[in-house]
Amino acid sequence: FQSGNSSAVRLNKDVMEAAGFKANDPVKITVDKQNGRVIIKQDSSNKKYHDNFSDLLNQSLKEDREILDFLKDK
């Protein structure tokens, strides 16, 4: 579909699960012009930072919950 001057491709749920993709995952797209094949792969160059940030955020939220639970009993 197209929105403004951007285009998007929608993949169905089965394809997303088979490829291990989640919504908004960065991807690399390669087009083989000889046979018309389109190859979509996860862009792992950004994934490392995304996963690391998610881990740090989850740890911080866990610590905040523990502190709040401790303080509510005081």
PyMOL Python script that loads the backbone (N, CA, C, O; Angstrom):
from pymol import cmd

cmd.read_pdbstr("""\
ATOM      1  N   PHE A   1       0.839  -1.168   0.000  1.00  0.00           N
ATOM      2  CA  PHE A   1       0.000   0.000   0.000  1.00  0.00           C
ATOM      3  C   PHE A   1       0.884   1.229   0.000  1.00  0.00           C
ATOM      4  O   PHE A   1       2.094   1.128   0.199  1.00  0.00           O
ATOM      5  N   GLN A   2       0.293   2.380  -0.220  1.00  0.00           N
ATOM      6  CA  GLN A   2       1.062   3.611  -0.282  1.00  0.00           C
ATOM      7  C   GLN A   2       0.427   4.651   0.618  1.00  0.00           C
ATOM      8  O   GLN A   2      -0.795   4.785   0.670  1.00  0.00           O
ATOM      9  N   SER A   3       1.271   5.385   1.328  1.00  0.00           N
ATOM     10  CA  SER A   3       0.813   6.451   2.202  1.00  0.00           C
ATOM     11  C   SER A   3       1.743   7.637   1.987  1.00  0.00           C
ATOM     12  O   SER A   3       2.934   7.555   2.286  1.00  0.00           O
ATOM     13  N   GLY A   4       1.216   8.719   1.482  1.00  0.00           N
ATOM     14  CA  GLY A   4       2.071   9.863   1.163  1.00  0.00           C
ATOM     15  C   GLY A   4       3.069   9.473   0.090  1.00  0.00           C
ATOM     16  O   GLY A   4       2.689   8.950  -0.958  1.00  0.00           O
ATOM     17  N   ASN A   5       4.343   9.726   0.346  1.00  0.00           N
ATOM     18  CA  ASN A   5       5.354   9.318  -0.621  1.00  0.00           C
ATOM     19  C   ASN A   5       6.156   8.118  -0.116  1.00  0.00           C
ATOM     20  O   ASN A   5       7.315   7.936  -0.490  1.00  0.00           O
ATOM     21  N   SER A   6       5.532   7.300   0.738  1.00  0.00           N
ATOM     22  CA  SER A   6       6.142   6.066   1.231  1.00  0.00           C
ATOM     23  C   SER A   6       5.296   4.884   0.791  1.00  0.00           C
ATOM     24  O   SER A   6       4.074   4.983   0.686  1.00  0.00           O
ATOM     25  N   SER A   7       5.958   3.771   0.536  1.00  0.00           N
ATOM     26  CA  SER A   7       5.248   2.537   0.188  1.00  0.00           C
ATOM     27  C   SER A   7       5.557   1.485   1.239  1.00  0.00           C
ATOM     28  O   SER A   7       6.606   1.531   1.881  1.00  0.00           O
ATOM     29  N   ALA A   8       4.652   0.545   1.413  1.00  0.00           N
ATOM     30  CA  ALA A   8       4.851  -0.529   2.386  1.00  0.00           C
ATOM     31  C   ALA A   8       4.363  -1.840   1.795  1.00  0.00           C
ATOM     32  O   ALA A   8       3.477  -1.866   0.940  1.00  0.00           O
ATOM     33  N   VAL A   9       4.955  -2.919   2.266  1.00  0.00           N
ATOM     34  CA  VAL A   9       4.538  -4.256   1.869  1.00  0.00           C
ATOM     35  C   VAL A   9       4.037  -4.954   3.116  1.00  0.00           C
ATOM     36  O   VAL A   9       4.689  -4.907   4.159  1.00  0.00           O
ATOM     37  N   ARG A  10       2.896  -5.595   3.021  1.00  0.00           N
ATOM     38  CA  ARG A  10       2.317  -6.300   4.164  1.00  0.00           C
ATOM     39  C   ARG A  10       2.595  -7.784   4.006  1.00  0.00           C
ATOM     40  O   ARG A  10       2.305  -8.375   2.965  1.00  0.00           O
ATOM     41  N   LEU A  11       3.164  -8.386   5.057  1.00  0.00           N
ATOM     42  CA  LEU A  11       3.401  -9.826   5.084  1.00  0.00           C
ATOM     43  C   LEU A  11       2.384 -10.452   6.021  1.00  0.00           C
ATOM     44  O   LEU A  11       2.109  -9.910   7.092  1.00  0.00           O
ATOM     45  N   ASN A  12       1.821 -11.593   5.627  1.00  0.00           N
ATOM     46  CA  ASN A  12       0.830 -12.211   6.507  1.00  0.00           C
ATOM     47  C   ASN A  12       1.511 -12.844   7.724  1.00  0.00           C
ATOM     48  O   ASN A  12       2.729 -13.021   7.754  1.00  0.00           O
ATOM     49  N   LYS A  13       0.708 -13.172   8.705  1.00  0.00           N
ATOM     50  CA  LYS A  13       1.197 -13.669   9.989  1.00  0.00           C
ATOM     51  C   LYS A  13       2.053 -14.925   9.838  1.00  0.00           C
ATOM     52  O   LYS A  13       3.071 -15.059  10.517  1.00  0.00           O
ATOM     53  N   ASP A  14       1.657 -15.842   8.962  1.00  0.00           N
ATOM     54  CA  ASP A  14       2.415 -17.083   8.774  1.00  0.00           C
ATOM     55  C   ASP A  14       3.818 -16.809   8.251  1.00  0.00           C
ATOM     56  O   ASP A  14       4.783 -17.426   8.701  1.00  0.00           O
ATOM     57  N   VAL A  15       3.931 -15.884   7.303  1.00  0.00           N
ATOM     58  CA  VAL A  15       5.244 -15.533   6.757  1.00  0.00           C
ATOM     59  C   VAL A  15       6.090 -14.869   7.836  1.00  0.00           C
ATOM     60  O   VAL A  15       7.274 -15.175   7.975  1.00  0.00           O
ATOM     61  N   MET A  16       5.491 -13.968   8.595  1.00  0.00           N
ATOM     62  CA  MET A  16       6.221 -13.283   9.673  1.00  0.00           C
ATOM     63  C   MET A  16       6.751 -14.287  10.687  1.00  0.00           C
ATOM     64  O   MET A  16       7.911 -14.202  11.093  1.00  0.00           O
ATOM     65  N   GLU A  17       5.918 -15.235  11.100  1.00  0.00           N
ATOM     66  CA  GLU A  17       6.340 -16.236  12.080  1.00  0.00           C
ATOM     67  C   GLU A  17       7.417 -17.147  11.512  1.00  0.00           C
ATOM     68  O   GLU A  17       8.392 -17.451  12.199  1.00  0.00           O
ATOM     69  N   ALA A  18       7.255 -17.587  10.266  1.00  0.00           N
ATOM     70  CA  ALA A  18       8.237 -18.476   9.638  1.00  0.00           C
ATOM     71  C   ALA A  18       9.599 -17.795   9.514  1.00  0.00           C
ATOM     72  O   ALA A  18      10.637 -18.440   9.661  1.00  0.00           O
ATOM     73  N   ALA A  19       9.589 -16.495   9.244  1.00  0.00           N
ATOM     74  CA  ALA A  19      10.840 -15.751   9.089  1.00  0.00           C
ATOM     75  C   ALA A  19      11.397 -15.277  10.425  1.00  0.00           C
ATOM     76  O   ALA A  19      12.543 -14.833  10.499  1.00  0.00           O
ATOM     77  N   GLY A  20      10.593 -15.369  11.480  1.00  0.00           N
ATOM     78  CA  GLY A  20      11.033 -14.894  12.789  1.00  0.00           C
ATOM     79  C   GLY A  20      10.991 -13.380  12.911  1.00  0.00           C
ATOM     80  O   GLY A  20      11.688 -12.804  13.747  1.00  0.00           O
ATOM     81  N   PHE A  21      10.174 -12.728  12.080  1.00  0.00           N
ATOM     82  CA  PHE A  21      10.060 -11.274  12.112  1.00  0.00           C
ATOM     83  C   PHE A  21       9.011 -10.838  13.124  1.00  0.00           C
ATOM     84  O   PHE A  21       8.047 -11.554  13.394  1.00  0.00           O
ATOM     85  N   LYS A  22       9.220  -9.640  13.680  1.00  0.00           N
ATOM     86  CA  LYS A  22       8.220  -8.969  14.498  1.00  0.00           C
ATOM     87  C   LYS A  22       7.901  -7.645  13.819  1.00  0.00           C
ATOM     88  O   LYS A  22       8.688  -7.159  13.007  1.00  0.00           O
ATOM     89  N   ALA A  23       6.776  -7.068  14.138  1.00  0.00           N
ATOM     90  CA  ALA A  23       6.411  -5.775  13.556  1.00  0.00           C
ATOM     91  C   ALA A  23       7.514  -4.765  13.842  1.00  0.00           C
ATOM     92  O   ALA A  23       8.064  -4.718  14.942  1.00  0.00           O
ATOM     93  N   ASN A  24       7.822  -3.971  12.851  1.00  0.00           N
ATOM     94  CA  ASN A  24       8.825  -2.900  12.931  1.00  0.00           C
ATOM     95  C   ASN A  24      10.266  -3.386  12.999  1.00  0.00           C
ATOM     96  O   ASN A  24      11.162  -2.584  13.259  1.00  0.00           O
ATOM     97  N   ASP A  25      10.522  -4.684  12.774  1.00  0.00           N
ATOM     98  CA  ASP A  25      11.905  -5.154  12.683  1.00  0.00           C
ATOM     99  C   ASP A  25      12.566  -4.530  11.459  1.00  0.00           C
ATOM    100  O   ASP A  25      11.951  -4.457  10.395  1.00  0.00           O
ATOM    101  N   PRO A  26      13.812  -4.080  11.597  1.00  0.00           N
ATOM    102  CA  PRO A  26      14.517  -3.586  10.412  1.00  0.00           C
ATOM    103  C   PRO A  26      14.860  -4.752   9.491  1.00  0.00           C
ATOM    104  O   PRO A  26      15.254  -5.819   9.962  1.00  0.00           O
ATOM    105  N   VAL A  27      14.714  -4.559   8.192  1.00  0.00           N
ATOM    106  CA  VAL A  27      14.986  -5.619   7.223  1.00  0.00           C
ATOM    107  C   VAL A  27      15.871  -5.093   6.098  1.00  0.00           C
ATOM    108  O   VAL A  27      15.938  -3.891   5.841  1.00  0.00           O
ATOM    109  N   LYS A  28      16.548  -6.030   5.436  1.00  0.00           N
ATOM    110  CA  LYS A  28      17.298  -5.735   4.216  1.00  0.00           C
ATOM    111  C   LYS A  28      16.577  -6.438   3.080  1.00  0.00           C
ATOM    112  O   LYS A  28      16.222  -7.611   3.190  1.00  0.00           O
ATOM    113  N   ILE A  29      16.364  -5.725   1.999  1.00  0.00           N
ATOM    114  CA  ILE A  29      15.669  -6.294   0.842  1.00  0.00           C
ATOM    115  C   ILE A  29      16.635  -6.338  -0.331  1.00  0.00           C
ATOM    116  O   ILE A  29      17.266  -5.339  -0.677  1.00  0.00           O
ATOM    117  N   THR A  30      16.736  -7.515  -0.934  1.00  0.00           N
ATOM    118  CA  THR A  30      17.574  -7.712  -2.110  1.00  0.00           C
ATOM    119  C   THR A  30      16.682  -8.205  -3.237  1.00  0.00           C
ATOM    120  O   THR A  30      15.852  -9.093  -3.041  1.00  0.00           O
ATOM    121  N   VAL A  31      16.858  -7.626  -4.417  1.00  0.00           N
ATOM    122  CA  VAL A  31      16.083  -8.052  -5.585  1.00  0.00           C
ATOM    123  C   VAL A  31      17.045  -8.676  -6.587  1.00  0.00           C
ATOM    124  O   VAL A  31      18.002  -8.038  -7.025  1.00  0.00           O
ATOM    125  N   ASP A  32      16.781  -9.929  -6.945  1.00  0.00           N
ATOM    126  CA  ASP A  32      17.550 -10.627  -7.976  1.00  0.00           C
ATOM    127  C   ASP A  32      16.850 -10.361  -9.304  1.00  0.00           C
ATOM    128  O   ASP A  32      15.820 -10.963  -9.608  1.00  0.00           O
ATOM    129  N   LYS A  33      17.416  -9.462 -10.080  1.00  0.00           N
ATOM    130  CA  LYS A  33      16.752  -9.031 -11.317  1.00  0.00           C
ATOM    131  C   LYS A  33      16.728 -10.122 -12.380  1.00  0.00           C
ATOM    132  O   LYS A  33      15.906 -10.068 -13.295  1.00  0.00           O
ATOM    133  N   GLN A  34      17.609 -11.108 -12.278  1.00  0.00           N
ATOM    134  CA  GLN A  34      17.626 -12.180 -13.280  1.00  0.00           C
ATOM    135  C   GLN A  34      16.383 -13.057 -13.195  1.00  0.00           C
ATOM    136  O   GLN A  34      15.806 -13.429 -14.217  1.00  0.00           O
ATOM    137  N   ASN A  35      15.976 -13.384 -11.975  1.00  0.00           N
ATOM    138  CA  ASN A  35      14.809 -14.271 -11.846  1.00  0.00           C
ATOM    139  C   ASN A  35      13.628 -13.603 -11.141  1.00  0.00           C
ATOM    140  O   ASN A  35      12.604 -14.246 -10.909  1.00  0.00           O
ATOM    141  N   GLY A  36      13.761 -12.327 -10.801  1.00  0.00           N
ATOM    142  CA  GLY A  36      12.663 -11.599 -10.183  1.00  0.00           C
ATOM    143  C   GLY A  36      12.423 -11.950  -8.728  1.00  0.00           C
ATOM    144  O   GLY A  36      11.390 -11.583  -8.167  1.00  0.00           O
ATOM    145  N   ARG A  37      13.348 -12.647  -8.112  1.00  0.00           N
ATOM    146  CA  ARG A  37      13.193 -13.071  -6.719  1.00  0.00           C
ATOM    147  C   ARG A  37      13.500 -11.904  -5.775  1.00  0.00           C
ATOM    148  O   ARG A  37      14.467 -11.168  -5.968  1.00  0.00           O
ATOM    149  N   VAL A  38      12.665 -11.756  -4.767  1.00  0.00           N
ATOM    150  CA  VAL A  38      12.869 -10.750  -3.728  1.00  0.00           C
ATOM    151  C   VAL A  38      13.251 -11.479  -2.450  1.00  0.00           C
ATOM    152  O   VAL A  38      12.547 -12.389  -2.013  1.00  0.00           O
ATOM    153  N   ILE A  39      14.370 -11.076  -1.853  1.00  0.00           N
ATOM    154  CA  ILE A  39      14.858 -11.714  -0.627  1.00  0.00           C
ATOM    155  C   ILE A  39      14.772 -10.695   0.502  1.00  0.00           C
ATOM    156  O   ILE A  39      15.322  -9.597   0.411  1.00  0.00           O
ATOM    157  N   ILE A  40      14.075 -11.076   1.565  1.00  0.00           N
ATOM    158  CA  ILE A  40      13.912 -10.206   2.728  1.00  0.00           C
ATOM    159  C   ILE A  40      14.600 -10.877   3.909  1.00  0.00           C
ATOM    160  O   ILE A  40      14.251 -11.995   4.288  1.00  0.00           O
ATOM    161  N   LYS A  41      15.586 -10.181   4.491  1.00  0.00           N
ATOM    162  CA  LYS A  41      16.316 -10.702   5.650  1.00  0.00           C
ATOM    163  C   LYS A  41      16.294  -9.662   6.760  1.00  0.00           C
ATOM    164  O   LYS A  41      16.192  -8.461   6.511  1.00  0.00           O
ATOM    165  N   GLN A  42      16.392 -10.155   7.993  1.00  0.00           N
ATOM    166  CA  GLN A  42      16.494  -9.223   9.106  1.00  0.00           C
ATOM    167  C   GLN A  42      17.795  -8.450   8.986  1.00  0.00           C
ATOM    168  O   GLN A  42      18.826  -9.003   8.604  1.00  0.00           O
ATOM    169  N   ASP A  43      17.737  -7.172   9.314  1.00  0.00           N
ATOM    170  CA  ASP A  43      18.925  -6.329   9.313  1.00  0.00           C
ATOM    171  C   ASP A  43      19.543  -6.415  10.700  1.00  0.00           C
ATOM    172  O   ASP A  43      19.151  -5.691  11.615  1.00  0.00           O
ATOM    173  N   SER A  44      20.503  -7.300  10.839  1.00  0.00           N
ATOM    174  CA  SER A  44      21.090  -7.556  12.157  1.00  0.00           C
ATOM    175  C   SER A  44      22.028  -6.443  12.597  1.00  0.00           C
ATOM    176  O   SER A  44      22.447  -6.433  13.754  1.00  0.00           O
ATOM    177  N   SER A  45      22.372  -5.508  11.723  1.00  0.00           N
ATOM    178  CA  SER A  45      23.275  -4.430  12.123  1.00  0.00           C
ATOM    179  C   SER A  45      22.643  -3.554  13.202  1.00  0.00           C
ATOM    180  O   SER A  45      23.359  -3.037  14.060  1.00  0.00           O
ATOM    181  N   ASN A  46      21.325  -3.376  13.182  1.00  0.00           N
ATOM    182  CA  ASN A  46      20.638  -2.577  14.203  1.00  0.00           C
ATOM    183  C   ASN A  46      20.104  -3.429  15.337  1.00  0.00           C
ATOM    184  O   ASN A  46      19.864  -2.920  16.432  1.00  0.00           O
ATOM    185  N   LYS A  47      19.915  -4.712  15.095  1.00  0.00           N
ATOM    186  CA  LYS A  47      19.272  -5.595  16.073  1.00  0.00           C
ATOM    187  C   LYS A  47      20.068  -5.676  17.369  1.00  0.00           C
ATOM    188  O   LYS A  47      19.480  -5.713  18.449  1.00  0.00           O
ATOM    189  N   LYS A  48      21.389  -5.705  17.280  1.00  0.00           N
ATOM    190  CA  LYS A  48      22.229  -5.818  18.468  1.00  0.00           C
ATOM    191  C   LYS A  48      21.928  -4.693  19.454  1.00  0.00           C
ATOM    192  O   LYS A  48      21.772  -4.939  20.650  1.00  0.00           O
ATOM    193  N   TYR A  49      21.846  -3.474  18.962  1.00  0.00           N
ATOM    194  CA  TYR A  49      21.581  -2.346  19.839  1.00  0.00           C
ATOM    195  C   TYR A  49      20.149  -2.388  20.360  1.00  0.00           C
ATOM    196  O   TYR A  49      19.897  -2.067  21.522  1.00  0.00           O
ATOM    197  N   HIS A  50      19.219  -2.779  19.510  1.00  0.00           N
ATOM    198  CA  HIS A  50      17.817  -2.872  19.921  1.00  0.00           C
ATOM    199  C   HIS A  50      17.659  -3.894  21.050  1.00  0.00           C
ATOM    200  O   HIS A  50      17.011  -3.613  22.057  1.00  0.00           O
ATOM    201  N   ASP A  51      18.252  -5.077  20.879  1.00  0.00           N
ATOM    202  CA  ASP A  51      18.146  -6.112  21.902  1.00  0.00           C
ATOM    203  C   ASP A  51      18.818  -5.672  23.193  1.00  0.00           C
ATOM    204  O   ASP A  51      18.287  -5.908  24.279  1.00  0.00           O
ATOM    205  N   ASN A  52      19.978  -5.034  23.089  1.00  0.00           N
ATOM    206  CA  ASN A  52      20.690  -4.577  24.274  1.00  0.00           C
ATOM    207  C   ASN A  52      19.861  -3.526  25.010  1.00  0.00           C
ATOM    208  O   ASN A  52      19.767  -3.565  26.237  1.00  0.00           O
ATOM    209  N   PHE A  53      19.266  -2.596  24.282  1.00  0.00           N
ATOM    210  CA  PHE A  53      18.429  -1.578  24.905  1.00  0.00           C
ATOM    211  C   PHE A  53      17.225  -2.212  25.589  1.00  0.00           C
ATOM    212  O   PHE A  53      16.869  -1.834  26.705  1.00  0.00           O
ATOM    213  N   SER A  54      16.599  -3.173  24.922  1.00  0.00           N
ATOM    214  CA  SER A  54      15.442  -3.858  25.506  1.00  0.00           C
ATOM    215  C   SER A  54      15.821  -4.561  26.799  1.00  0.00           C
ATOM    216  O   SER A  54      15.074  -4.514  27.776  1.00  0.00           O
ATOM    217  N   ASP A  55      16.975  -5.212  26.811  1.00  0.00           N
ATOM    218  CA  ASP A  55      17.435  -5.892  28.024  1.00  0.00           C
ATOM    219  C   ASP A  55      17.664  -4.893  29.153  1.00  0.00           C
ATOM    220  O   ASP A  55      17.255  -5.137  30.289  1.00  0.00           O
ATOM    221  N   LEU A  56      18.316  -3.768  28.847  1.00  0.00           N
ATOM    222  CA  LEU A  56      18.566  -2.748  29.870  1.00  0.00           C
ATOM    223  C   LEU A  56      17.260  -2.159  30.396  1.00  0.00           C
ATOM    224  O   LEU A  56      17.106  -1.951  31.600  1.00  0.00           O
ATOM    225  N   LEU A  57      16.328  -1.893  29.496  1.00  0.00           N
ATOM    226  CA  LEU A  57      15.037  -1.339  29.905  1.00  0.00           C
ATOM    227  C   LEU A  57      14.272  -2.322  30.781  1.00  0.00           C
ATOM    228  O   LEU A  57      13.718  -1.929  31.808  1.00  0.00           O
ATOM    229  N   ASN A  58      14.232  -3.584  30.396  1.00  0.00           N
ATOM    230  CA  ASN A  58      13.529  -4.597  31.190  1.00  0.00           C
ATOM    231  C   ASN A  58      14.153  -4.748  32.569  1.00  0.00           C
ATOM    232  O   ASN A  58      13.432  -4.890  33.557  1.00  0.00           O
ATOM    233  N   GLN A  59      15.484  -4.720  32.654  1.00  0.00           N
ATOM    234  CA  GLN A  59      16.161  -4.824  33.948  1.00  0.00           C
ATOM    235  C   GLN A  59      15.820  -3.617  34.823  1.00  0.00           C
ATOM    236  O   GLN A  59      15.557  -3.762  36.017  1.00  0.00           O
ATOM    237  N   SER A  60      15.826  -2.435  34.226  1.00  0.00           N
ATOM    238  CA  SER A  60      15.503  -1.221  34.969  1.00  0.00           C
ATOM    239  C   SER A  60      14.063  -1.254  35.490  1.00  0.00           C
ATOM    240  O   SER A  60      13.810  -0.888  36.638  1.00  0.00           O
ATOM    241  N   LEU A  61      13.129  -1.689  34.656  1.00  0.00           N
ATOM    242  CA  LEU A  61      11.730  -1.780  35.083  1.00  0.00           C
ATOM    243  C   LEU A  61      11.553  -2.802  36.199  1.00  0.00           C
ATOM    244  O   LEU A  61      10.768  -2.588  37.123  1.00  0.00           O
ATOM    245  N   LYS A  62      12.277  -3.904  36.117  1.00  0.00           N
ATOM    246  CA  LYS A  62      12.213  -4.933  37.165  1.00  0.00           C
ATOM    247  C   LYS A  62      12.704  -4.360  38.494  1.00  0.00           C
ATOM    248  O   LYS A  62      12.085  -4.572  39.537  1.00  0.00           O
ATOM    249  N   GLU A  63      13.826  -3.631  38.445  1.00  0.00           N
ATOM    250  CA  GLU A  63      14.364  -3.029  39.664  1.00  0.00           C
ATOM    251  C   GLU A  63      13.401  -1.990  40.235  1.00  0.00           C
ATOM    252  O   GLU A  63      13.217  -1.909  41.450  1.00  0.00           O
ATOM    253  N   ASP A  64      12.790  -1.198  39.359  1.00  0.00           N
ATOM    254  CA  ASP A  64      11.820  -0.201  39.823  1.00  0.00           C
ATOM    255  C   ASP A  64      10.635  -0.865  40.515  1.00  0.00           C
ATOM    256  O   ASP A  64      10.184  -0.395  41.559  1.00  0.00           O
ATOM    257  N   ARG A  65      10.127  -1.961  39.937  1.00  0.00           N
ATOM    258  CA  ARG A  65       9.001  -2.683  40.551  1.00  0.00           C
ATOM    259  C   ARG A  65       9.395  -3.222  41.926  1.00  0.00           C
ATOM    260  O   ARG A  65       8.613  -3.144  42.874  1.00  0.00           O
ATOM    261  N   GLU A  66      10.603  -3.767  42.032  1.00  0.00           N
ATOM    262  CA  GLU A  66      11.058  -4.312  43.308  1.00  0.00           C
ATOM    263  C   GLU A  66      11.155  -3.219  44.365  1.00  0.00           C
ATOM    264  O   GLU A  66      10.760  -3.424  45.513  1.00  0.00           O
ATOM    265  N   ILE A  67      11.680  -2.056  43.981  1.00  0.00           N
ATOM    266  CA  ILE A  67      11.801  -0.941  44.921  1.00  0.00           C
ATOM    267  C   ILE A  67      10.420  -0.453  45.346  1.00  0.00           C
ATOM    268  O   ILE A  67      10.189  -0.208  46.530  1.00  0.00           O
ATOM    269  N   LEU A  68       9.505  -0.309  44.398  1.00  0.00           N
ATOM    270  CA  LEU A  68       8.148   0.147  44.731  1.00  0.00           C
ATOM    271  C   LEU A  68       7.425  -0.854  45.628  1.00  0.00           C
ATOM    272  O   LEU A  68       6.715  -0.461  46.553  1.00  0.00           O
ATOM    273  N   ASP A  69       7.604  -2.143  45.358  1.00  0.00           N
ATOM    274  CA  ASP A  69       6.996  -3.165  46.218  1.00  0.00           C
ATOM    275  C   ASP A  69       7.559  -3.082  47.631  1.00  0.00           C
ATOM    276  O   ASP A  69       6.821  -3.233  48.604  1.00  0.00           O
ATOM    277  N   PHE A  70       8.858  -2.843  47.749  1.00  0.00           N
ATOM    278  CA  PHE A  70       9.496  -2.719  49.055  1.00  0.00           C
ATOM    279  C   PHE A  70       8.957  -1.495  49.798  1.00  0.00           C
ATOM    280  O   PHE A  70       8.650  -1.570  50.988  1.00  0.00           O
ATOM    281  N   LEU A  71       8.844  -0.372  49.090  1.00  0.00           N
ATOM    282  CA  LEU A  71       8.418   0.880  49.720  1.00  0.00           C
ATOM    283  C   LEU A  71       6.938   0.886  50.098  1.00  0.00           C
ATOM    284  O   LEU A  71       6.562   1.542  51.070  1.00  0.00           O
ATOM    285  N   LYS A  72       6.098   0.178  49.361  1.00  0.00           N
ATOM    286  CA  LYS A  72       4.667   0.221  49.670  1.00  0.00           C
ATOM    287  C   LYS A  72       4.359  -0.455  51.004  1.00  0.00           C
ATOM    288  O   LYS A  72       3.324  -0.177  51.610  1.00  0.00           O
ATOM    289  N   ASP A  73       5.237  -1.331  51.465  1.00  0.00           N
ATOM    290  CA  ASP A  73       5.034  -2.009  52.744  1.00  0.00           C
ATOM    291  C   ASP A  73       5.604  -1.224  53.914  1.00  0.00           C
ATOM    292  O   ASP A  73       5.494  -1.676  55.054  1.00  0.00           O
ATOM    293  N   LYS A  74       6.201  -0.084  53.679  1.00  0.00           N
ATOM    294  CA  LYS A  74       6.825   0.717  54.757  1.00  0.00           C
ATOM    295  C   LYS A  74       5.883   1.751  55.298  1.00  0.00           C
ATOM    296  O   LYS A  74       6.246   2.504  56.202  1.00  0.00           O
TER     297      LYS A  74
END
""", "prot")
cmd.dss("prot")
cmd.show_as("cartoon", "prot")
cmd.util.cbc("prot")
cmd.orient("prot")
